[in-house]
């Protein structure tokens, strides 16, 4: 079985493992260092479990100063560092290195400040996404980005991947709700980007860091904006005889100038799995289901519901059900947010994809994916953020059948290439990591990639922070400085799949 290529392990670093462990224990104490094989097993992969690698050592700091001390030591001694939040990444963004320190941020789990008057929250990066909304719910506020994994994923990881969620159509991704971060650079410098206000002077370094997947620095504090809960929020279930009809309905709603709070779509396999899992009241006799949520003043929501229903019926919707209570609205969303675990009932394994397309290309892409499903001989269930074109096809396979994992990966690569072909991008919110790294050439030229790596070099000239992620080839910064993109490439050895 072929393996995933990662940076070659440094034998000199591995020979100094005991010294590195001793040094880390002086920074965080022995309780914050995990070095035994069995105890490190939980850290050997993130949500992309097909690839696993034990780290050289795991360190769990509790303060920004400890993070700075760790990075300062690693920078001085040439030791690689992989930052990790909750490990829910689906792109292998937190895959460890055998000669690297795994820097776990789980102990940074406190909310530091809540200011409802100025509408912001300051939190440590290990606070869960949902934890922020829970902390301000009593005051009538919430944090808008809401990934399906919000009960587990952390706000620091959200910053690293620029995560979105079901309400990103109207309220944006993490980058649109982020006010500031405290960041530790690889040399141990502690810097602040942004603040507790809506905009900052100078270069938009906050925008640069958001979505940088742990390649530029380690986030130790996050300031996000919070929003008032809308006066009214109602959701409507719309069932269609085909995914094409549902896709066309999405485009028509957007074209009508209606900006829904959320607009999610599932096809028949996903509908059946989610309904069996949650009993949300989804219709089982349709090929595609849209969940459209409208929020705002009651009079506006009532008017928009009428308009959405008419548009849906004009596009052959045979099932229309509007939530009549907050409890019912939450049940509608519970089915959607449980769709990923629910799909686990359909197959021993599944591969969760993430790509984004222009909304008007949705029917074409769904038809092409159906053709691919037949060609590769693997079923696919579709669950995605229809409003902003962020697709999450779930490719069903059995890792116990020889060759099926490789086939699923080929299928997934074809989907991502299709996304780029129709004018979209390789990722919407899961990040590039190692999963999409070798497909970056489908979207960017060599000079594009070289320019991106020059940004990396400005922050981390020795390629010590999360190397092997995002870029198909590592290039030495000295060579990039000479604008020569073919020289100085560092080979990647293989990491086994499981």
N, C-alpha and C positions, 0 to 999 in steps of 0.2 A: 504494500500500500504506500503510495507516495505521501510525502510529509509536507508540512508548511515550512517555508524557509524563513528563518529568523537570524539575527546577527550571530556570528560565530562566537562561541564562549571563549572568554579570555582565560587561558590556563594559568597565567600568573596571578590573576585575581582569585581563581579557585584555590590556588595553593596558599593564599593568605586568608582563607575563610575564617579560621579561628581568631586571627587578629582583628578582622572586621567585626566579628560578633562581639569580641571584648570591647572594642571601641564604641559600638552601638549601645552596649549595656552601661557604659559610663555616661551616655547622653540621656537614656530613657529609663534606666534601671533594668535589672534582669527580667522583671515581670513583663516588660514591654517588648521583649525579644523572643521570637519563636524560631528555634533552629533544628528541632527534631523532625525527622521525616513524617511521622504519623501526624504530628500536630500541624504540619504545614500543608497537609493534603487538602483541607478546605479552601486553600488559596491557589490551587494548581490550575484553576480555570475560572472564567467568568460565565456569563450566560451562554456563550458559544462553547458548549461543552464537548464538541467534537475534537477540540484541541486542548491538550493539557501539558503543563510543564511545571515541575516543582521549582520554586524560587531557591536561591542560595540561602536566604534568610528572610524572615518577616520581622518588621519593626512597627510598633504601634505607639506613636507619640501621642501626647495629650495637650501640648502647648505649641504655639507658633514658634517659640524659641527652640523647642526640641526639634521641630521640623527643620528650622534653619541650621541647627547644629548637625543634623543628619546629612543634609544636602551639602553643607560646607565640607564635611569630612569626605563624602563621596566624590565631590568635585576635586578636592585636593589629591585623592588617591586613585582617581580614574575608575570609580565604581559606578555601574549603571543602576538606575532607579526606575521602578515602575510604580506610579501612584495607583491606589485602589480605593474606591468608595465602598458601596454595598456589593459590588461584583455582579450587578444585574445587566451589565453591558452585553448586547447581543452581537457585537462585532469583534469581540476579542480584544477590546481596548485595554483590558487589564490583565492580559495573558502574561505571566511572569517570565523571567529569564533565568536560566540555570546559573549564571554568574552575576545576577543582579539582586539588589535589595528590593523587596516588595514593601512599599510604604503604605500601610493601611491607615485610613483616616477615620475608622469607626468610632474612636473615642472622642472625636470632635462632634458631640451630639447635643449641644445646648443651644437654645435660643437666647441671644444676648440682649436684645432690645426689641420692644414693640412700640411703635409710635403711630397710633391710629390717626392722630391729628394731621400728621404729615404723610401718612399712608406708606409706611415702610416697616420692614422687619429686618433685623440683623441676626443672622444665624451662622452657626458653625457648619462646615460642609457635610458633616455626618448626620445632620437633621434630615429626616425623610421629607419628601415633597408634600405628602399629606399632612405631616406634622405641623407645617407652617399654617395651613388652612385651619387645622384643628385649634391651633393656638389663638387664632384671631376670630374664630367663628362666633364666640359669645358677644363680640363687639359689632357683629354684622358685616365682617370683612372676609375675604378669602384670597388665595393666591391662584391666579388664573391657569397657568400651564399645569396640565394634569395628565401625565403619561399613564397608561394602563397599569404600569408597575408602581404607581405613586405610593402605595402602601409600604413599599420596600426601598425604592430607589432614593438616593440622597440628592440634596440640592447641589452639593459639590459635583457629583456625577452629571447632574442636569446641565451645569455650566460647561463641563468638559465636552459634552456631546451636543449642546444646544438643543435639549429635548423639547418636545412639543406636547401633544395630547389632543383630546377630542375637542377642546375649545380653542385651538390655535387659529382657526379660521378668522375669528373675530378679535381675539385677544393676543394673538401672536405667540411666538416661541419664547424660550428662556431669554434670548437676547433682547426681546422687546419688553421684558419685565425685570431686567437686571439693572440695578443702579450702581453697584460698586463691588469690588472684591479686594481682599488682602491676599497678596500673592508672594510666595517665597521662590526666588530664583535659584538656579542650580548652584550658584556660588554662595548661597546663604543670605543674600540680601533680601530684606522684607520691604515690599513696595505696596502702595495703595493706588488702585485705579478707580476712577469715578468717586462716588460718595453716597450721600443719602438724598440727592437731588436728581432731577430728571436728565440733566445733561452736564457734561464737564468740558472744560476748555482743553485746547491742545489736540494732539493726535488721539484718535479713537482707539486707544490701546485696549480698552475694555471690550470693544467689539472684536478686536484681534484675538484676545485670549478666549473669548466665548466660542466654544466648538473646537478648541485647539487640541483636545484629546490628551491632555497631560504631557504634551511635547514642549511646552514653553515654561511652565512653572507649576507649583503646587498651591492650590487655593486653600487658604486657612480660615477665611471668613467671607460671607456673602451677604450683600444687602439687596433685598428685592422689594419691588413695589407691591402693595396689596390694594385690592379694589373693594368697593362697597358691593354687597350682594345686590343683584338687580331686584327691583320691586316685584316683578313677576317673571317666572321661567316656566315654560311649558314645552313638552316634547311631543312629536307626532311620529307614529310608525307608518311607513308607506311601503306597501308590498307591490312588486312589479312582476310581470310574466317573463321578463328577461333582464339580464344585467345591462344590456344596451339601453333599454327603456329607462332604467334607473340612472345610468350614466348621463343620458340626455336630459333627464329631469334635473340632475345636479347643475348642469351647465345652464339650463333655463332659469333656475332659481337665482343663480349668480347674475345672469344677464339681466334679470328683472330688477337688479339693484338691491336685492334682499341679502343682507349679511347676517346669516344665522349664527347663534352662539356656538353651535356645533352641527356638523353634518357628516354622519358616519354611514358606511355601507357594508353589508355582508351578503355573500352569495349563499345558495341553498345549503351546501355542506356546513358552513359556519353557523347559519341560522339554526339548523337542526341540532348541532352540538351545543350551542349556547342555550337553546331552549330546554334541552334535556338536563343541562347543568344547573340552570337558575330558575326555570319556570317563569320567565318574564312575560309570557303571553304573546310571544312572537307567532305570526302565521306560518304554518308549515307547508302551505300549498302554493308558495311563491318561489320564484327563482332568485330574487334579489330583494333586500330590505334596506330602506333608508331610515335612519333616525335623524330627524331635523329638530333642533332645539331653538326656540326663539325667546329672547329675554329683553327686558326693559319695562317701561310703563305699561300697565295692563291694557290700556286702550290701543297702544301700538301693537302689542303682542296679539291681541284679538284680531286686529285688522290683518296682520301678516299671516296668521294662521289660515284665514280665509283665502288669501292670495296663494299661499303654498299649496293648499288642498286643490285649488283650481288648476294650478300648474301641474301637479302630480296626476290629476285625473286626465288632463290633456295629454299626458305621456303614459297613459294606459295603466295607471295605478288601480288595482282592484281591491286593495285593502288600505283603509285609512282609519287610524285610531289615535285620538288626541288624549294626552294625559289629563286627568280631571283632578289630580291632587299631587302634592309634592312627593308623597310616598310612591305613587304610580310612576311619576317621572323618574325617580331614583331607580325603580325596578327596571324601567326601559334601559337605563344606562348600565345597570348591574350586569345585564346579559351581555352587552357589548364589551364591558371591561373584563368580563370573565371568559371572553371568547378564546383567548390564547390557551389557558389551561383546559378549557372545554374541548379543544381540538385534540388534546392528548387522549381522549376516549376513542378517537377514530383511527389512530395509528400508533405503533410503538414509539415512533420518533417523528418529529417534524422540524423543518428548517424554516425559520421565520425571516423573511426578506424585508427590505426597506429601501424603497426608491421613490422618487417623486416625478410626476409628469404634469404637463399642462392639462387643466381640467377637461378641455374639449377633446383631448385624445383618449379619454377614459374608455369609451366604447371600443375603439380600435385596439387598445392595449389588452382589454379583457378578452377580445376575440383571439388575438395572437397568443395570449397565455393559454387559452383552451386548446389551440393547435399544438403548442409546445407540450402540454400535458399528455396529449395523445402520442406525440412523437417520442417523448422520454419514458412513457409508460408509468408515470407517477401522477397521483391525484394532487390537486391543489385546492385549498380553501382560501377564499379572499376576504380579508378584513382590513378596512383601511379608512383613513381620514379623507373622505370623498371631497370635502369642501376645499381643501388645499392641495389635493392631488397626491397625497402621501400614501403610497400603496404598502400593504403588509401581506403579500401572498405567503401562505403557509404550505410548503411543499411536504407532502406526507411520504415517509419512507420507513424502512426497517433496517437499522444498522446491523442487525444480525444476518441480513442477506448480503452475501458477498457482492460488492460493487454498487449497492444502492446509495450509499453515502456519496460516492463520487458522482453518480448520476444526478443526485439531488443538487450537488454543488454546480454541476454543468448546467442544469436547468435554471438554477438561481442566477448564474452568470449571464445566461441568455436573457433573462428578465431584466437585469440591470442594464445590459447593452441596449435592450429595446427602449428602456426609459430614456437613455441618452439619445438614441436614434430619433425619438419623437419630440426632442427638445427639452427633456427633463434632466435630472441629475441622479447621481449614484446613491445618494442618501438624503433622507428627510430629517431624521432625528436619532438614528442609531449610531451614526458616525461611520468612519471608514475602518479604523482599527486594522486588523489583519484580514478580515473577511473580504473587504473591497479593495484592499491595498493594490493588488496586482491588476485591478481593472482601472486604476486611475488614468492610465494611458488612453483609455477609451474616451475620456472627457477632456484631458489636458495634454497639450504638447509637451515635449521635453523641456522647452524653455519656460513654459508655465510652471512645471514642476520644479525646475531649478530656481525660479524666483520665489516659490513658496519655501523651498529649503533655505534660501538666503535669510528669510525671516526666522526660521528655526536657528540658523547659525548666529543671528544677532542675540538670541536669548541663551543658546546652548551650543557653543562652538565645538564642543567635544562629543556631541551626540550621546550624552549620558542619560537624558530624560526620555524614557519610553521608546528607545530605539527599536526599529523593526516595524513600527506602526505607521500607517498612512502613506508612506512613500514606497514605491516599488523597488527603488534602489537607494541605498545610503550613499551620499556623495560627500567627500571631505570638503570642509568649508574653504580650505585654501584653494582647491580647484574651482569651486563655485565662484570664488572671488575673481578668478581669471576668466569667467564666462565660458568655461569649457565643460560642457555638461556630460561628456562621455568619459572623462578621466576620473580616477580616484574612487571608483565604485567599490564598495565593500561587499563581499559575497555573503549571502545568507545560507547557513546550513539548514538542515531539516529538523522539524519538530514532529513527532508522531501524532497521528490522529487516533481517536478512540471511538 
